Amino acid sequence: MILRRISTAFRKQDWFTVAVETLIVVLGVFLGLQVNNWNAANQSREREAVILEQLATEFGVNVEAAKSSKTDSEFLLDATRAVLRAIRDDKEPEDSDTFLRTLGAAGGLDTGPSEPVTLIELMSAGGLSQLSSPGLRTALIRYHETAEAQSKLADLVLARVSTPDDGFHDAIYVNPDYGDGSEFLLGGYDWEKLASARQQFQVIFYGKVGLDRGVEELIERGEAVLTEIEKARE
């Protein structure tokens, strides 16, 4: 209809009408584009709000889990330290039952919580661009880097702990009744053979020190993410 009026005005050389009708067309196109942009911006903000909510929930749980892991990690590290000291002093502890439980803890490790699912999805799909806060994007990338490093170290330490011919497994006896009426994983140990496992316990100790520091860094960087989330919500 408008184009027909413009065409008629051209034929009549009614330049005023041409100008008015053209302005109406241009204004209509402009307003249409603006509405589309507003809708897109609103949808983007809504998507970001959902992502922020998911991140806040998951990182809140993750940080608390990391703090619990930190406590467990320190306990397991202390157990490994106690075994190394006993081997160094070449003196079998008098309380063999307590030392047996210490040996069990020395053979275990805590790597910290898994990386939050939403962060994994954002990193794999390039979704960090959906977040408008540069500070939050940086905090998430740093957390991801720490989590990846922790995972790689955990694999290395676990592989070393699980080596069947490392000396440690030759010096201990697993309790076959564990989980079937008995709460103790280890059933006994050979003190003479345990001394030859010093090298293995040292490797485990190195790994646990690294994992313990990694869990501490996960806590710090997880809390930094939560802080940036709050800023992004303001």
C-alpha positions as CSV (number, residue, x, y, z in Angstrom):
1,M,0.0,0.0,0.0
2,I,2.7,2.5,1.0
3,L,4.8,1.6,-2.0
4,R,1.8,2.1,-4.3
5,R,1.3,5.6,-2.8
6,I,4.9,6.4,-3.3
7,S,4.7,5.3,-6.9
8,T,1.6,7.4,-7.5
9,A,3.3,10.4,-5.8
10,F,6.3,10.0,-8.1
11,R,4.1,10.1,-11.2
12,K,2.3,13.2,-9.9
13,Q,5.7,14.7,-8.8
14,D,4.2,15.1,-5.3
15,W,7.6,15.3,-3.6
16,F,6.2,16.1,-0.2
17,T,4.1,12.9,-0.2
18,V,7.1,10.9,-1.5
19,A,9.3,12.3,1.4
20,V,6.6,11.5,4.0
21,E,5.9,8.0,2.7
22,T,9.6,7.2,2.4
23,L,10.2,8.4,6.0
24,I,7.3,6.2,7.2
25,V,9.0,3.2,5.5
26,V,12.4,4.0,6.9
27,L,11.0,4.6,10.3
28,G,9.0,1.3,10.2
29,V,12.1,-0.7,9.2
30,F,14.1,1.1,12.0
31,L,11.6,0.4,14.6
32,G,11.3,-3.3,13.5
33,L,15.1,-3.7,13.8
34,Q,15.0,-2.0,17.2
35,V,12.3,-4.4,18.4
36,N,14.3,-7.4,17.2
37,N,17.4,-6.1,18.9
38,W,15.5,-5.5,22.2
39,N,14.0,-9.0,22.0
40,A,17.4,-10.5,21.3
41,A,19.0,-8.5,24.2
42,N,16.2,-9.6,26.6
43,Q,16.6,-13.2,25.6
44,S,20.4,-13.0,26.0
45,R,19.9,-11.5,29.5
46,E,17.5,-14.2,30.4
47,R,19.9,-17.0,29.2
48,E,22.7,-15.4,31.2
49,A,20.5,-15.2,34.3
50,V,19.8,-18.9,34.0
51,I,23.5,-19.7,33.5
52,L,24.5,-17.5,36.5
53,E,21.9,-19.3,38.7
54,Q,23.3,-22.7,37.7
55,L,26.9,-21.6,38.2
56,A,26.1,-20.2,41.6
57,T,24.3,-23.4,42.8
58,E,27.0,-25.7,41.4
59,F,30.0,-23.7,42.7
60,G,28.4,-23.3,46.1
61,V,28.2,-27.1,46.4
62,N,31.6,-27.5,44.8
63,V,33.4,-25.2,47.2
64,E,31.8,-26.9,50.2
65,A,32.8,-30.3,48.8
66,A,36.4,-29.0,48.2
67,K,36.6,-27.8,51.9
68,S,35.6,-31.3,53.0
69,S,38.1,-32.8,50.6
70,K,40.8,-30.5,52.1
71,T,40.1,-32.0,55.6
72,D,40.3,-35.5,54.2
73,S,43.4,-34.7,52.2
74,E,45.3,-33.4,55.2
75,F,44.3,-36.5,57.2
76,L,45.6,-38.9,54.4
77,L,48.7,-36.8,54.0
78,D,49.5,-36.9,57.7
79,A,49.1,-40.7,57.6
80,T,51.6,-41.0,54.8
81,R,54.0,-38.7,56.8
82,A,53.6,-41.0,59.9
83,V,54.5,-44.1,57.9
84,L,57.5,-42.4,56.4
85,R,58.7,-41.3,59.8
86,A,58.3,-44.9,61.2
87,I,60.4,-46.2,58.2
88,R,63.0,-43.5,58.7
89,D,63.4,-44.2,62.4
90,D,63.4,-47.9,61.6
91,K,61.1,-48.5,64.6
92,E,57.9,-50.4,64.4
93,P,55.1,-48.7,66.3
94,E,54.1,-50.5,69.4
95,D,50.3,-50.2,68.7
96,S,50.1,-52.4,65.6
97,D,46.3,-51.9,65.2
98,T,46.6,-48.2,65.1
99,F,49.5,-48.3,62.7
100,L,47.6,-50.7,60.5
101,R,44.8,-48.1,60.2
102,T,47.5,-45.5,59.5
103,L,48.8,-47.7,56.7
104,G,45.3,-47.9,55.2
105,A,45.0,-44.1,55.2
106,A,48.5,-43.7,53.8
107,G,47.4,-45.8,50.8
108,G,44.4,-43.6,50.0
109,L,44.0,-40.2,48.4
110,D,41.4,-37.5,48.0
111,T,41.6,-35.5,44.7
112,G,38.8,-33.0,45.4
113,P,35.4,-32.6,43.8
114,S,34.7,-32.9,40.1
115,E,34.5,-29.8,37.9
116,P,30.9,-28.3,37.8
117,V,28.8,-29.6,34.9
118,T,27.8,-26.1,33.8
119,L,31.4,-25.0,33.5
120,I,32.3,-28.1,31.5
121,E,29.4,-27.4,29.1
122,L,30.4,-23.7,28.8
123,M,34.0,-24.6,28.1
124,S,33.3,-27.3,25.6
125,A,30.7,-25.3,23.6
126,G,32.5,-22.0,23.7
127,G,29.6,-20.7,25.9
128,L,31.7,-18.3,28.0
129,S,30.9,-15.6,25.4
130,Q,27.3,-15.7,26.8
131,L,28.6,-14.1,30.0
132,S,28.9,-10.4,29.9
133,S,31.3,-10.1,32.9
134,P,35.0,-10.2,31.9
135,G,35.8,-10.9,35.6
136,L,33.6,-13.9,35.7
137,R,34.9,-15.3,32.5
138,T,38.5,-15.0,33.8
139,A,37.6,-16.6,37.1
140,L,36.0,-19.5,35.4
141,I,38.9,-20.1,33.1
142,R,41.3,-20.0,36.0
143,Y,39.2,-22.5,37.9
144,H,39.0,-24.8,34.8
145,E,42.8,-24.7,34.4
146,T,43.3,-25.7,38.1
147,A,40.7,-28.5,37.9
148,E,42.4,-29.9,34.7
149,A,45.8,-29.8,36.4
150,Q,44.4,-31.5,39.5
151,S,42.8,-34.2,37.4
152,K,46.1,-35.0,35.6
153,L,48.0,-35.1,38.8
154,A,45.4,-37.4,40.4
155,D,45.7,-39.8,37.6
156,L,49.4,-40.0,38.0
157,V,49.3,-40.5,41.7
158,L,46.5,-43.1,41.5
159,A,48.5,-45.0,38.9
160,R,51.5,-45.0,41.2
161,V,49.5,-46.0,44.3
162,S,47.8,-48.9,42.3
163,T,51.1,-50.4,41.1
164,P,51.0,-54.0,42.3
165,D,54.7,-54.6,42.5
166,D,55.7,-51.3,44.2
167,G,56.8,-52.8,47.5
168,F,53.8,-51.3,49.4
169,H,51.4,-54.0,48.3
170,D,53.9,-56.6,49.0
171,A,54.2,-55.4,52.6
172,I,50.5,-55.3,53.4
173,Y,47.7,-57.8,53.5
174,V,44.3,-56.8,52.4
175,N,41.4,-58.0,54.7
176,P,39.2,-60.2,52.5
177,D,36.3,-59.6,55.0
178,Y,36.3,-55.9,54.5
179,G,32.8,-54.7,53.7
180,D,31.4,-58.0,54.8
181,G,31.3,-57.6,58.5
182,S,34.7,-55.9,58.9
183,E,35.4,-52.2,58.8
184,F,39.1,-52.5,58.3
185,L,40.6,-52.6,54.8
186,L,44.0,-54.0,55.8
187,G,44.4,-57.2,57.7
188,G,48.1,-57.0,58.5
189,Y,51.5,-55.9,57.4
190,D,55.1,-57.2,57.2
191,W,57.4,-54.7,59.0
192,E,60.5,-55.9,57.3
193,K,59.1,-55.6,53.8
194,L,57.5,-52.3,54.7
195,A,61.0,-50.7,55.1
196,S,61.8,-51.5,51.5
197,A,58.7,-49.6,50.4
198,R,60.2,-46.3,51.5
199,Q,60.6,-45.1,47.9
200,Q,57.0,-45.8,47.1
201,F,55.7,-43.9,50.1
202,Q,57.9,-41.0,49.2
203,V,56.4,-40.9,45.7
204,I,52.9,-41.1,47.3
205,F,53.8,-38.3,49.7
206,Y,55.0,-36.0,46.9
207,G,51.7,-36.6,45.0
208,K,49.6,-36.0,48.1
209,V,51.3,-32.7,48.8
210,G,50.5,-31.6,45.3
211,L,46.9,-32.8,45.5
212,D,46.4,-31.1,48.8
213,R,47.7,-27.8,47.4
214,G,45.5,-28.3,44.4
215,V,42.4,-28.7,46.5
216,E,43.3,-25.6,48.4
217,E,43.6,-23.7,45.1
218,L,40.2,-25.1,44.0
219,I,38.7,-23.6,47.1
220,E,40.3,-20.2,46.5
221,R,39.4,-20.1,42.8
222,G,35.9,-21.5,43.4
223,E,35.2,-18.7,46.0
224,A,36.6,-16.2,43.4
225,V,34.0,-17.5,40.9
226,L,31.2,-17.0,43.5
227,T,32.3,-13.5,44.1
228,E,32.3,-12.6,40.4
229,I,28.8,-14.2,40.0
230,E,27.5,-11.9,42.7
231,K,29.1,-8.9,40.9
232,A,27.6,-10.0,37.6
233,R,24.1,-10.1,39.2
234,E,24.2,-6.6,40.5
